């Protein structure tokens, strides 16, 4: 299996990079589409997405490198993100901070923007995981051909999980499918008349946190903090924050601060 989507002489495009780009563009499209319903200025939303994505990639790489300093004796290798090595939790953290600062600067409502971003981010994550497949990374423990065949997954995935003559659990696939299901759930929740502002964000935090916690337990390449898997620690924190948001928003009256409320009015500054 080739990790390159396109090869023209010395010019090569890796699947990892291509899939990240596809995920980013689809996420931006989804965010702009929803923000337009609430009359958010297109320029503001696009610029927010641009800086959030840039800082998110920087954060994802910095997070990964900090936990794997022994792999980067050559300083310039730090910048070779096309070879893999992006930690989504670092991207979420840096992206969140960028979004908060940018919204504060232009006096936009932060939690509303996060609700726009939630399903788009999950979609980008679902697509990006396939880059791990082509790089043959982010997989689980050793397994058997019979086990993979019993999962009724396509043969090309089974063949891709054969690394050096050994079959591995396709945890990238589990997370990708979990994220896609989460996208559908959040898009449905956003259209319910009882959904309050902030709850789509809460569902994202709890859904991804829950799935990643269990999937991470199957992975063999986890970033560690002492004897604990860092991704599981962050996942627990995401679930707790999501629950807190649900508790806070649920204390409001039934018709207060609904997500679908005032969607035909000018955005509130």
C-alpha positions in Angstrom: 0.0 0.0 0.0 1.4 3.4 -1.0 1.3 6.4 1.3 1.3 8.6 -1.8 -1.9 9.8 -3.5 0.0 11.3 -6.4 3.6 10.8 -7.7 5.0 12.9 -10.6 8.7 12.4 -10.7 10.1 13.9 -7.5 6.8 15.6 -6.7 4.7 13.6 -4.3 1.5 14.2 -2.5 0.9 12.0 0.6 -2.5 10.7 1.5 -2.0 12.0 5.0 -1.7 15.6 3.9 -4.4 15.3 1.2 -7.0 13.9 3.6 -6.2 16.6 6.2 -6.8 19.3 3.5 -10.1 17.6 2.4 -11.2 17.5 6.0 -10.4 21.1 6.6 -12.2 22.4 3.5 -15.3 20.3 4.3 -15.3 21.6 7.9 -15.0 25.2 6.7 -17.9 24.7 4.3 -20.1 23.2 7.1 -19.3 26.0 9.5 -19.9 28.7 6.9 -23.2 27.1 5.9 -24.5 27.1 9.5 -23.2 30.5 10.4 -24.9 32.0 7.4 -28.3 30.9 8.8 -27.6 33.1 11.7 -26.4 36.0 9.7 -22.8 35.9 10.9 -20.5 37.9 8.6 -18.8 35.5 6.2 -15.5 37.4 6.4 -15.4 37.0 10.2 -16.3 33.3 10.1 -13.8 32.5 7.3 -11.0 34.4 9.0 -11.8 32.7 12.3 -11.6 29.3 10.6 -8.3 30.2 9.0 -6.5 31.3 12.2 -8.1 28.5 14.2 -6.9 25.9 11.8 -3.4 27.3 11.6 -3.0 27.4 15.3 -4.7 24.1 15.7 -2.2 22.4 13.4 0.7 24.1 15.3 -0.8 23.0 18.6 -1.4 19.4 17.4 2.2 19.2 16.2 3.7 20.8 19.3 1.7 18.6 21.6 2.9 15.4 19.8 6.5 16.6 19.7 6.6 17.4 23.4 5.7 13.9 24.2 8.1 12.4 21.8 11.2 14.6 22.1 13.5 11.5 21.7 12.3 11.2 18.1 13.5 14.6 17.0 17.3 14.8 17.4 17.2 16.7 14.1 15.4 20.0 14.7 14.1 20.3 11.1 12.2 17.0 11.5 9.9 18.8 13.8 8.3 20.5 10.8 7.7 17.4 8.7 4.1 17.0 9.6 3.4 15.2 6.4 5.2 12.2 7.9 2.5 12.0 10.6 2.6 13.1 14.2 -0.3 15.3 15.0 -2.1 15.0 18.3 -5.7 16.0 18.0 -6.0 17.1 21.7 -3.2 19.6 21.1 -5.1 20.9 18.1 -8.3 21.2 20.0 -6.7 23.1 22.8 -4.8 25.6 20.6 -7.8 25.9 18.3 -10.2 26.6 21.2 -7.9 29.3 22.6 -7.7 31.0 19.2 -11.4 30.8 18.8 -12.0 32.4 22.2 -9.5 35.2 21.6 -10.8 35.9 18.1 -14.5 36.0 19.2 -13.6 38.3 22.2 -11.8 40.6 19.9 -14.8 41.1 17.6 -17.4 40.8 20.5 -19.0 37.7 19.0 -20.7 35.0 21.2 -18.1 32.3 21.7 -20.4 29.4 22.6 -22.5 29.9 19.6 -19.4 29.7 17.3 -18.3 26.5 19.1 -21.8 25.1 18.4 -21.2 25.8 14.7 -17.7 24.2 14.8 -18.6 21.0 16.8 -19.9 18.8 14.0 -17.5 20.2 11.5 -14.5 19.4 13.7 -15.8 15.8 14.1 -16.1 15.5 10.3 -12.6 16.7 9.8 -11.4 14.2 12.5 -13.2 11.3 10.8 -11.6 12.1 7.5 -8.2 12.8 8.9 -8.0 9.4 10.6 -7.7 7.8 7.2 -4.4 9.5 6.9 -3.2 7.4 9.8 -4.4 4.4 7.8 -2.2 5.2 4.8 0.7 6.0 7.1 0.1 2.7 8.9 0.0 4.4 12.4 -2.5 4.9 15.2 -3.4 1.2 15.1 -4.2 -1.2 17.9 -2.6 -4.4 19.1 -1.6 -7.4 17.1 -4.5 -9.4 15.9 -5.3 -12.2 13.4 -6.5 -12.2 9.8 -9.5 -14.2 10.9 -10.5 -11.6 13.4 -10.3 -8.8 10.9 -12.4 -10.8 8.4 -15.0 -11.4 11.0 -15.4 -7.6 11.3 -16.7 -7.6 7.7 -14.5 -4.7 6.7 -13.3 -4.2 3.2 -10.2 -6.2 2.1 -8.2 -3.1 1.3 -8.4 -2.1 5.0 -7.5 -5.7 6.1 -4.5 -5.6 3.7 -3.5 -2.2 5.0 -3.5 -3.5 8.6 -0.9 -6.1 7.5 2.3 -4.2 8.6 5.5 -6.1 8.3 3.6 -9.4 8.0 1.7 -8.8 11.2 -2.0 -7.8 11.4 -3.1 -5.0 13.7 -6.5 -3.8 15.1 -7.8 -1.0 12.9 -8.5 1.5 15.7 -8.2 4.4 13.1 -11.4 2.9 11.5 -13.2 2.7 14.8 -12.5 6.3 15.6 -13.4 7.5 12.1 -16.8 5.7 12.3 -17.4 7.0 15.8 -16.8 10.5 14.7 -19.1 10.2 11.6 -21.9 8.9 13.8 -21.2 11.9 16.1 -21.6 14.3 13.2 -25.0 12.9 12.4 -26.1 13.1 16.1 -25.0 16.7 16.6 -26.6 17.8 13.3 -29.9 16.3 14.5 -29.6 17.8 18.0 -29.0 21.2 16.5 -32.4 21.0 14.7 -34.4 20.0 17.8 -36.6 22.8 19.1 -35.6 22.1 22.7 -31.8 22.3 22.2 -30.1 25.2 23.9 -27.0 27.1 22.8 -24.0 25.3 24.1 -25.5 21.8 24.1 -24.1 20.8 20.7 -20.7 21.7 22.0 -21.3 19.7 25.1 -22.4 16.7 23.1 -19.2 16.9 21.0 -17.0 17.0 24.2 -18.8 14.0 25.7 -19.2 12.0 22.5 -15.6 12.3 21.4 -14.2 12.0 24.9 -16.2 8.8 25.5 -15.2 7.2 22.2 -11.6 8.2 22.4 -11.2 6.9 26.0 -12.2 3.4 25.0 -10.5 3.4 21.6 -7.3 4.7 23.2 -7.2 1.7 25.5 -6.7 -0.4 22.4 -3.9 1.6 20.9 -0.2 0.8 21.2 1.3 4.1 20.3 -0.3 6.3 23.0 1.3 9.5 24.4 2.1 8.7 28.0 2.2 10.8 31.2 3.8 8.7 33.8 1.9 5.4 33.7 -1.2 6.9 32.2 -2.4 7.5 28.6 -2.6 11.2 28.1 -5.5 10.9 25.7 -7.6 9.1 28.3 -6.9 11.8 30.9 -7.9 14.5 28.4 -11.0 12.5 27.4 -12.2 12.3 31.0 -11.7 16.1 31.2 -13.7 16.6 28.0 -16.6 14.4 29.4 -16.6 16.3 32.7 -16.7 19.7 30.9 -19.4 18.5 28.6 -21.5 17.4 31.5 -21.0 20.8 33.3 -22.2 22.6 30.2 -25.3 20.4 30.0 -26.0 21.1 33.7 -25.6 24.8 33.3 -27.7 25.1 30.2 -30.4 22.8 31.6 -30.9 25.3 34.5 -32.3 27.9 32.1 -36.0 28.1 31.5 -37.5 25.9 28.8 -37.7 28.6 26.1 -34.5 30.5 27.1 -31.5 30.7 24.9 -32.6 28.0 22.4 -30.2 27.1 19.6 -32.9 27.6 16.9 -34.0 30.9 18.5 -33.6 34.2 16.6 -32.0 32.4 13.6 -33.5 35.0 11.3 -32.3 38.0 13.3 -29.0 39.9 13.0 -26.3 38.3 15.0 -26.0 39.5 18.6 -22.7 41.3 19.4 
